[in-house]
Amino acid sequence: MMKKTYTICLILLFMMRMSAQQEGITFGISAGTNWSSLKGRDLDSLSTNGASKGLNGLTIGITLDNKISQYFGLKHELFYSRKQTALQIADSINGGFTSRLKRQYVDLFPISPAFYYKGLQVYAGPYLGFLLNASVQRKDADGNVYTDTAFYGTGKASHGYSQKMDAGFVTGLTYEFPNGFTIGARYLRGFVPLIENANTIRQWKIYNENFFVTIGYSFKKG
């Protein structure tokens, strides 16, 4: 998975470098925070009573804007994000407690049609998410909290492990100031189930939902 992610990053960076020589292309960087929650009718299978609360996580990325005309263009983006979600877990020894589901993703936004008006950009399109790692907090028999990295899963797991890829749609807006600084917000909704059960039990309908706020800078050609 890491090798595939590095390959995708290198390809996108190469495309950005080549495209940056063309007219109408601008390159930008941005960073900010995200809130990652979960949605779906089977959320109570993972969290007691289906409770899920988004927690702050870091995000950083690169953007390539390709303006086709004065008002329309295409956005190509690549982001790395640390995503955290609060869950409620209960067991027969410790009762209920708040747990943290932690994940790291590389999210690829290959092509998002965008509308430009003065400094405002409004866009929407598909995305692919590549899971780098995942863990969930649990308690042992003595009530001590520990990090369960087995939640990520291996090829030997039969069920209850993390899906390694996500896919869905993104919609967002960005405002670019005359000096090149930008502020933006975006919403992601995944359509690939979060947990893989490998046909051993019924597939849980649990999906990613994320909200991002970023600040950045768009490099202008001299």
C-alpha positions as CSV (number, residue, x, y, z in Angstrom):
1,M,0.0,0.0,0.0
2,M,2.8,2.4,0.9
3,K,4.6,1.7,-2.4
4,K,1.3,2.4,-4.4
5,T,0.8,5.6,-2.5
6,Y,4.4,6.8,-3.2
7,T,3.9,6.0,-6.9
8,I,0.7,8.0,-7.0
9,C,2.3,11.0,-5.3
10,L,5.3,10.9,-7.7
11,I,3.0,10.7,-10.8
12,L,0.9,13.6,-9.6
13,L,4.0,15.7,-8.7
14,F,5.5,15.0,-12.2
15,M,2.2,16.0,-13.8
16,M,2.2,19.2,-11.8
17,R,5.8,20.0,-12.8
18,M,5.1,19.5,-16.5
19,S,1.8,21.3,-16.4
20,A,3.3,24.3,-14.5
21,Q,5.0,25.2,-17.7
22,Q,1.7,25.9,-19.5
23,E,-0.4,29.0,-19.4
24,G,-3.4,29.1,-17.1
25,I,-1.8,26.7,-14.6
26,T,-1.2,27.7,-10.9
27,F,0.3,25.6,-8.2
28,G,-0.7,25.9,-4.5
29,I,-0.1,24.5,-1.1
30,S,-2.4,24.4,1.9
31,A,-2.7,23.1,5.4
32,G,-5.4,23.0,8.1
33,T,-7.6,20.8,10.2
34,N,-10.3,18.2,9.5
35,W,-13.2,16.7,11.5
36,S,-13.7,13.1,10.7
37,S,-17.0,11.3,11.6
38,L,-18.8,8.2,10.5
39,K,-22.2,7.7,8.9
40,G,-24.3,4.6,8.1
41,R,-27.2,2.5,9.4
42,D,-24.8,-0.1,11.0
43,L,-22.7,2.4,13.0
44,D,-24.0,0.9,16.2
45,S,-22.1,-2.3,15.3
46,L,-18.9,-0.4,15.8
47,S,-19.9,2.3,18.4
48,T,-22.5,1.9,21.2
49,N,-25.8,3.5,20.2
50,G,-24.2,4.6,16.9
51,A,-22.3,7.5,18.7
52,S,-19.7,9.1,16.6
53,K,-18.0,12.5,17.1
54,G,-15.5,14.1,14.8
55,L,-12.2,15.2,16.4
56,N,-9.5,17.6,15.1
57,G,-6.8,16.2,12.8
58,L,-4.0,17.6,10.6
59,T,-4.2,17.9,6.9
60,I,-1.7,19.2,4.3
61,G,-1.7,19.1,0.6
62,I,-0.9,20.4,-2.9
63,T,-3.2,21.8,-5.6
64,L,-3.0,22.3,-9.3
65,D,-5.5,24.7,-10.8
66,N,-5.9,24.5,-14.6
67,K,-8.1,27.4,-15.8
68,I,-9.7,26.6,-19.1
69,S,-11.5,29.9,-19.4
70,Q,-12.2,33.0,-17.3
71,Y,-14.9,31.2,-15.3
72,F,-14.2,27.4,-15.6
73,G,-11.3,25.1,-15.0
74,L,-10.1,21.8,-13.4
75,K,-8.6,21.2,-10.0
76,H,-6.1,18.4,-9.3
77,E,-5.2,17.8,-5.6
78,L,-3.3,15.5,-3.3
79,F,-3.7,15.6,0.5
80,Y,-2.3,13.8,3.5
81,S,-4.6,13.7,6.5
82,R,-4.7,12.4,10.1
83,K,-8.3,11.6,10.9
84,Q,-9.6,11.0,14.4
85,T,-13.1,10.0,15.5
86,A,-14.5,9.5,19.0
87,L,-16.5,6.3,19.5
88,Q,-18.3,4.7,22.4
89,I,-17.1,1.2,23.3
90,A,-18.6,-1.1,25.9
91,D,-17.4,-4.5,27.2
92,S,-18.4,-6.8,30.0
93,I,-15.3,-5.9,32.2
94,N,-14.9,-2.1,31.9
95,G,-18.4,-1.0,30.9
96,G,-18.7,1.9,28.5
97,F,-15.9,4.3,27.7
98,T,-14.9,6.9,25.0
99,S,-12.4,5.5,22.5
100,R,-10.4,7.2,19.7
101,L,-10.4,5.8,16.2
102,K,-7.2,7.1,14.5
103,R,-6.3,6.8,10.8
104,Q,-4.0,8.3,8.3
105,Y,-5.0,8.7,4.7
106,V,-3.6,10.0,1.4
107,D,-6.6,11.5,-0.5
108,L,-6.3,11.9,-4.2
109,F,-8.7,14.3,-6.0
110,P,-7.9,13.5,-9.6
111,I,-10.2,16.0,-11.4
112,S,-12.7,18.4,-9.9
113,P,-14.6,20.7,-12.3
114,A,-14.4,24.3,-10.9
115,F,-16.2,27.6,-11.3
116,Y,-14.2,30.7,-10.8
117,Y,-15.5,34.2,-10.1
118,K,-13.1,36.8,-9.1
119,G,-11.3,35.3,-6.1
120,L,-14.0,32.6,-5.4
121,Q,-13.7,29.0,-6.5
122,V,-16.5,26.5,-6.2
123,Y,-15.8,22.8,-7.2
124,A,-17.0,19.2,-6.9
125,G,-15.7,15.9,-8.1
126,P,-14.6,12.4,-7.1
127,Y,-11.9,11.3,-4.7
128,L,-9.9,8.2,-3.8
129,G,-8.6,7.6,-0.3
130,F,-5.6,5.3,0.5
131,L,-5.4,4.2,4.1
132,L,-1.8,4.2,5.5
133,N,-2.6,3.0,9.0
134,A,-5.4,2.7,11.5
135,S,-5.9,2.0,15.2
136,V,-8.5,2.1,17.9
137,Q,-8.3,2.5,21.7
138,R,-9.4,-0.3,23.9
139,K,-9.1,-1.3,27.6
140,D,-7.5,-4.4,29.0
141,A,-8.8,-6.5,31.9
142,D,-7.2,-4.0,34.4
143,G,-9.0,-1.0,32.8
144,N,-5.8,0.3,31.2
145,V,-6.2,2.0,27.8
146,Y,-4.1,0.5,25.0
147,T,-3.9,1.1,21.2
148,D,-5.2,-1.8,19.1
149,T,-3.3,-1.6,15.8
150,A,-4.8,-4.9,14.7
151,F,-7.8,-2.8,13.6
152,Y,-5.8,-2.0,10.5
153,G,-5.8,-5.7,9.6
154,T,-3.6,-8.0,7.6
155,G,-4.1,-10.6,4.9
156,K,-4.7,-13.2,7.6
157,A,-7.7,-11.4,9.1
158,S,-11.1,-12.9,8.2
159,H,-13.3,-10.0,9.3
160,G,-13.4,-6.7,11.3
161,Y,-10.4,-5.0,9.7
162,S,-10.1,-1.7,8.0
163,Q,-10.8,-1.2,4.3
164,K,-7.6,0.0,2.7
165,M,-9.2,2.2,0.0
166,D,-12.0,4.7,0.1
167,A,-13.9,6.4,-2.7
168,G,-16.6,9.1,-2.8
169,F,-17.2,12.7,-3.7
170,V,-15.8,16.0,-2.6
171,T,-17.4,19.5,-2.8
172,G,-15.9,22.7,-1.6
173,L,-15.0,26.3,-2.1
174,T,-11.8,28.4,-1.9
175,Y,-11.3,32.1,-1.8
176,E,-8.0,33.5,-3.1
177,F,-6.9,37.0,-2.0
178,P,-5.0,39.3,-4.4
179,N,-1.7,38.5,-2.6
180,G,-2.1,34.8,-3.3
181,F,-3.2,33.6,0.1
182,T,-6.2,31.3,0.2
183,I,-8.8,30.0,2.6
184,G,-11.0,27.0,1.9
185,A,-13.5,24.5,3.1
186,R,-14.5,21.1,1.7
187,Y,-16.8,18.2,2.5
188,L,-16.0,14.6,1.7
189,R,-18.4,11.7,1.7
190,G,-17.2,8.2,1.2
191,F,-19.2,5.3,-0.3
192,V,-16.9,2.4,0.5
193,P,-17.7,0.6,3.7
194,L,-15.1,1.4,6.5
195,I,-14.9,-2.2,7.8
196,E,-14.1,-5.2,5.6
197,N,-15.7,-8.5,6.7
198,A,-14.4,-10.7,3.8
199,N,-17.8,-12.4,3.3
200,T,-17.7,-14.0,6.8
201,I,-20.5,-11.9,8.2
202,R,-22.9,-9.3,6.7
203,Q,-21.1,-6.2,5.4
204,W,-21.5,-3.2,7.8
205,K,-22.9,-0.1,6.2
206,I,-20.5,2.4,7.8
207,Y,-18.9,5.2,5.7
208,N,-16.4,8.1,6.1
209,E,-17.6,11.7,6.4
210,N,-15.1,14.6,6.6
211,F,-15.1,18.3,6.8
212,F,-11.9,20.3,6.1
213,V,-10.9,23.9,6.7
214,T,-7.6,25.1,5.2
215,I,-5.4,28.1,4.6
216,G,-2.8,28.2,1.8
217,Y,-0.9,30.0,-0.8
218,S,-1.2,30.0,-4.6
219,F,2.1,30.6,-6.5
220,K,1.8,33.1,-9.3
221,K,3.9,33.1,-12.4
222,G,6.3,36.0,-12.7
